[in-house]
């Protein structure tokens, strides 16, 4: 990474941080963790988020943060100009992780997509357990997303999709989830005390889990729309 402050004579400061994440997937993953929306503040082909003097965006294998606080109209224009200059200097494609293509598109809240390779990130966005009961590590990749299915739901439905190196690892994670989280429920499904229904399925090297559905059938309906085929 590189961190560079720009300071004017009157003390006004803008701080630029550029992180080389090694891959487009990792750069997207970092950007996805804190975003609440996605705008085109930098350029039409660049996913970014600007709010109250902070601009974050990703392009290629780079994640960029530009902070100008407290915000002024003048600083906002400078931040945008600086962001566009840096984005233009980054060559190469901005390829999102392939696992995102497996998500059902209907009713998906795109700004809620989170991509990660460590279980701690899962717990920061949707707490399941203090332990790594799904065996998520650097050999696997996971995506978490929320859906607005309507039909009386109290809160968005959460879909977790994890891709493991092979079907053996996926099966071990699935069995562990059934024993430690869905114990006492039906095979792969359970009605929870507070958060509605939870449903899960393992297909090849993929494990999918849905939370907060209003019925077992709603869980099944969303799970069947996942693109499991290679």
Buried (B, 14 or more C-beta within 10 A) or exposed (E): EEEEEEEEEEEBEBBBBBBEBEEBBBBBBBBBBEBEEBBEBBBEEBBBBBEEBBBBBBBBBBBBBBBBEEBEEEBBEBBBEBBBEBBEEBEEEBEBBEBBEBBBEEBBEEEBBBBBBBBEBBBEBBEBEEEBBBBBBEEBBBBBBBBEBEEEBEEBBBBBBBBBEEBEBBBBBBEBBBEEBBEEBEEBBBBEEEBBBBBBBBBBBBBBBBBBBBBBEBBBBBBEBBEBEE
